[in-house]
């Protein structure tokens, strides 16, 4: 009888915080910029430079801790994690080992079958990011850009509570949603502002002791994480089945080739020779500070979904999509308040907005148009000033440039003609110019009607109400 195995997974999730300046200096955290242009003596590790903690980093870390049910450490410190690598300018990283800011939390996840489970959070600690190495094969050289050095991170260390790739993705989605709602980070995996290290081991089902774990570093897509978990679990099971031992090591997952490669033996804490950073004062968190941060918590997704169902009466599917990103939820609520038509707002967000986001390879957090302009567009359609095809054309400019719809419609002469006599005259000309289509319509060929409507809309330059066109055209044809 074949043995059955269980996968045991814990995650270390690194999240870049949405501060304007770095964790220990005043340099910009803006993405991009010329290499080494967002740097100073502190973040490049110059001798004699002294770090000073950015208060906003502390506030964001506490906010994430409170939202994930953690205990907040009232008296904390920073530590030096020593390792020697060119993208680490001081030859140590300022992090937290002994007194992390948050401990003993959990998040609740729900699987596809609707079952809930708590995933424990061992700790959340603050630390600085390293720089970036650029390897130039043409020049046979490696260059370093320290713009990212000192960008603030929190590392969220879970307990080994997950047992499948599905649970891992549910946990990451819950974390990402929570942090985005807090405004602490955009959590864009594709840009590296959220990265996951997967610690994985396997054991026989029913065993109580953990197997030997490996770590796969810096996975930055849910697809890669799923493939890496499945691939590494199978690799470890094959080793055990063949009588070999799993080696504790750090591995790199190659999603293109669907295999992992060893990078180095897995370090333990003592290998980094941690010690308290002597240049940074201790962190003292008052109850008043905790209460103030707690009071600023937004309405999270679960509460928002329950409220939407009763307040707006839109379908559950719409609610799930709209609340999946705080930016979209904010636009929905504000636009609904302005125009009083929540279902219409939902339709524009679920339809044209999602289509254009997908075409631009963006997500809902990247929405830049205002709720006011979306509401204005809806009111233009509802009042009969423009038809829906025109509205879609205008919305593309609202989406990309956040134009004022009414101003755009006026400037481009897109207002619908309300003159039925002029419309009737145009339709009579179209009917007279297309005797074959009229004959086809009389013979029961319904496509002929569509052709005549299309020709009319073309002649009216899209500024006619399709319902009026159909009504007047039907009246004229019935008399022939």
N, C-alpha and C positions, 0 to 999 in steps of 0.2 A: 504494500500500500504506500503510495507516494506521500511524502511529508507535505504538510501545509505550512506556509510561512506567513508571518505578519510583518508589515512594514512599520517602522517607528520613525517619525519625522519631527524635528524641531527646526525652527527658522530663526535666522538673524536678519532682520529687515532694517536696512539703512534708509533713512528719509532725509533729504535735503530740506531745511527749513526755509520758509518764505520771507526771510529778513532782507532788508535792503543792504545791510553791511555784514561783514564777516563776524565770526564768533568772538575773536579777541582783538580786532582792530577795526578801523573805519573804512577799509577798502570795500568797493562795490562787489556785490554777489551777482551782478547782471551776467546772464549767459552770453558768451561770445566776447568780442573785443579783441584787439591785437594781443598776441602772446605777451604775457608778463606786464600788461598795462594796468591790471587791477591788483597791484602789489605794493608792499611797503616793507620796511625792515622787520616788522613783527611776523607777517605771514611768509616771509622768505627766510626766517630763522637767523637773522643777523645777530651777532654777539652783542649783548647788552640791551637788546630790545625787550620790552616788558609787555605781556599780554594783559588785557582788561576784559572781563566778561561782558558781552552784550546782553543787557537785561531782557530784551525781547526773546532771545534764545531760551532763557530760563522760563519765561512765561509760556512760550509755545510748548516746551517739554512738560511743564506742569499741566497745561490744558489737555495734552494728549494722555497723560497719566490719569487725570480725573475721568476723562471720557472712556478709558479702558479699565476703570475700577481698581486702579492701583493705589497703594499707600504712598504718600509723598514724603520723601526724606526731608526732615526739618533742618538737619545740620549735615551738610555734605562737603565734599572736596573734589578737586581734580587730581588726576594721576598722570604720570608720564609712562607711556608704553613704548619701550625702546626697540627700534628695528632700523636697519641701515639699508636704505634704498633711495635712489636719486630723486624720486618724486616726493620724498619726505624731507624737507629742507633742514629741520632741526636735528634729524636723526632720531627723533622720537615724536610720537603723536600724543597730544593732550587729550585724555579720555577720562573715564571714571570706572575704576574697578572695585574699590573697597566700599564706597558710599554712593551708589547710583541714585539719581534724582527720584526715580519711581521704582516700586517693587510690588510683587505679589498681586498682580491684577489678572484680569481675564476678559475675553470677548466671547460673545455667544454667536455661534454660526448655525446656519440652517442648511441641510443637504437638499438634494433634488426631491426627495420623498417628503420633505417638510419636517424631518426630525431635527431637534436642536441639540447642541452640545457646547459646553464651555471649553475654550482653549486657554490654558493658563499662560500668563505673561510673567516670566521670572523677573525681568527688570527692564527698565528703559534708562539708558544713559546718554549724556551729551558728549560730543566729541567733535574734532575738526576733521575736515576732509583733506586728502593729500592732493598734490599737484597731478599733472598729466604728462606722461612720456609720449613723445612722437618719434617713432622709429623710421628713419629715412634710409631705405635700402639703396637708393641711388648714390647718396653721399657716404654710405656705410657709416652712419652716425646716428646717435639718439639725442634728441633735443627735449628740453623740459619746459613746460608752461605752468607757472605757479598761480595763474588766475584762480584756479579752483582751490588752491591751498588755503585752508582756513575757513572755507565755506562751512557753515554750521550743519551738523548732522545730529539726529537722534538715532540710536540703535535700539530696536525693539527685539528683545530676546525672549522667544516663547519657551514654554515647557515642551518636552517631547510628547505631546498629546495627540498629534495628528497621525492618522493611519492610512491615508490614501491621498492621491493627487487631488481628488475632488475636495477633500477637507482642506487641503493647503490653499487651493484657489479660493474657496469660500472664506477662509481666514484672511487672505490677502485683500480680497474685495471688501470685506468688512473694515479692515484697517484703513484701506485707501479711502473709502467713503467717509469714515469718521474723521480722518485727518483733513480731507478736502472740505468737509462741512465746517470744521474749525477754522479753516483758512491758514492752517499751519504749513501747508505745502500743496503744490499742485499734483504731487505724486504721479508724475508722468514717467512710466517705466521706460518708454522709448528714448527719453532724454536723460535717463540716469538719476532723476530726482527721487526715485524709489527703486531700491535694488535688494534682492533677496539672496542670502546664502542658505543652502539647504543642507542640513545635517541629517543623515539617513543611515539607518541600520536595519537589519532583518533578524528575525528570530522565529523559532518554531512556534506555531500557535499554541497558546497555553503556557508558554515559558514566562517566567517572571523577571529574569535578568535580561538586560539589553545586550544586543550584539555589538560588535565593533563598528563604530560609525565612520563615515567619510563625510567630507564637506565639499560641496560644489559652490563655487564663488560667483557672485555678481551676475546672477541670472536676471534678465531685464525684460521678459515677456511671459505672460501666463502660458503661452504655448511651449516655450522653451522649458519652463519650470515643470510642466506636465510631462514632457518627453524625458527630461533629465531624471525625474523621480522614477518613471517606469523603466528607463534604461539602466539606472544604477541599481535598482532593486533586483532586476534580472541578472545583472553582472554579479552581485553579491551572492545570490541564490546559486548561480552556476558554480562559483568558487566553493561554497560550502558543500554542494552536492558532489563535487569532484575531490573532496577531502582537503582542499587548500584553505588557508586562513585569509580573512579580510584584513588588510593593513589600514591602520588609522592614518589617513593622509588627506591632503587637499587636492581636489581634482577639478579639471576644467571640462565643462560640457560643450561639445561641438554639435550644435543643433542641425547643421547641414549634413554632417556625416552620421549623426545619431549615435555617437560614441563619446565616452569620457576619457580623459588622459590625466595621469598623475602629474601634479605640479611640484609638490614638496610634501615632506612629512608634516603632519598636523601638529602645530605648536600648542603647548599648554601655557597657562598664565605665567609660570615661572620662567619660560623661555624669553618672555618679553621684559623681564626684570622691572616690573612695575614698582614705582615709589611715588609718594605724594609730590605734586608739583610745588616747588618752593616759591614760585613767582606769582601764584594766584592765591588770593585770600579765600578762606572757607565760605561756603554758601549757607546763609541762614534764611530759611523760609518761614515767614510768620503766618499765623492762622488767618490774619486779615488779608494777606496776599492770596492765600488759597481761596478764601471766600469770595474775593473780588474776581478772580479768574473763573471760579465756578459760576458766578452770577452772569458772566458774559457768554456762557455756553449757548450755542444756537439751538434751535429746534432740530433734532436729528431726524434722519430719514424715517424711522419707524413711526415716530409721532406725527411727522408730516403726512405720511401715507394715510394714517387713520383719519386725520383731519380733512384731507382732500376728499375722501370718500363721502363724508357727510356735508362738507361745506360747498363743494363744487359739483358733485354728482356726475363726475366723468368716469369712464370705464376703468376697471382695475388695471388693465394693460397699459392704458395711458398713464396712470398714476405711477406705475413701476418705472416706466421709461423717463418720465419727467423728473422724478425724485432721484434718479440715478446719478445726477450731478447737481450740486447746489446752485451753480450758475443758471442752469435751465429752470430749476424750481423758482429761483428769484425772479427770472423774466416772466414765467408763467403767472406768478402771484401778482406782480406789479401790473402786467398788461391786463389781466382779468379785472383788477381793481379799477383801471382806467376806462376800459370799454364795456365791462359788465357782461362779457361773452366768453366764459371760461372754456366751453367746448370748441369754439372757433380758435381761441388761442392755442388750445391743445392740438387741434388739427394742423395748424401752421408749424408748431414745434415738432410734432410727430412726423409730418410729411416733408415739406420743403426744407425745413431747417436740418433734419437728419440727413436728407439727400445731399444737401450742399456740404455739410460737414464731412460726410463720407467721401465725396468727390475731392475735397481738399485734404483728405487724410488727417482730419482733425477730430477732436472729441468735444463733448458738450461744454467742457470747461473753457474752450477757446471761443465761445460765443462773444461777439463784440458789439452787436447791435443792441439798441436800447429797447426796453419794454414800451416806452412811449411811442416809438416809431412803429413797432409791431401793432400796437393798439390802433394807431392812426391808420395803418393800412387796412385793418379789419373794418374800421368804420367807413372808409372810402368804398369798400366792396358792399357793405351792408346798406349804405345810403344810395347805392346805384350809380355812384359817380364813376366807377371803373368796373369792368367785368373781371372774372376770375383769371382768364388767360393774361390779361394786362397786369393783374395783381401779382401773378407769378413772375412776370418780367420785372416788375418794380421791386419785388422782394429780393431778387438776386442782388440788386444794388443796395438795398437795406442791409442784407446779410454781409456783403463785402465792404461797404463804405459807410454804413449807418446813415444813409441819406434820409432827409425828411420826406416821407412818401408824398404828402400833399404838394410840397414845393416841387418835387421831381415830376409829378404828374402834370402840374401846371406848366413847368418849363418845357416839357417834351410834348405838350399838346395831346395828352392821353385821356383826357376826360371823355366819357361817353356822350354821344349825341342823344339828347332827349327829344329831338324833333321827329315825331312819328311820320309827319308828311314827307320829310326829306328821306327817311328810311324807306317809306313806301315807294317813293319815286325811284330810289336806287334798286329796290327789289324788282320793280316792274321792268327796269332796263335789263337786269340780269336774266329775268324770265324770257324777255323778248330776244335776248342774244343767245339763248341756249335752248332752241326748240327740241333738240334730241333728248335732252335731260328731262324736259317737261313731258315728252311722249313716254319716256321710260318710267317716269313717276306715275303717269296715268295707267301704265301697263302693270303697275304693282311692284316696280323695282325700287325698294326703299333707299338704296344707296344714292339714287338720283337726288333725293331730298338733301342728303348730306353734302353733296357736291354744290348744290345751289346755295345752301347756307354758307359753305366755305367761300364761295365766290362773293357773296354779299359781305361777309366779314372782311374779306380782302379789300373790296371796294370801299368799305367804311374805315379801312385802316385799323381794324380791331376795336373801333370806338362805338360799337353797337352792342346792345344787350342781346345775347343769344336767344333768350326766351321771347323777346319782342320780334326778333328776326323769324323765328319758327312760327309764331302766331300770325304775323302779317303775310308771310310766304304761304302758309296753309290757306289763308283766306283768299289770296289771289289765285292760287292753283285750283281751288275748289270752284271758282267761277269760270274756269276755262273749259 
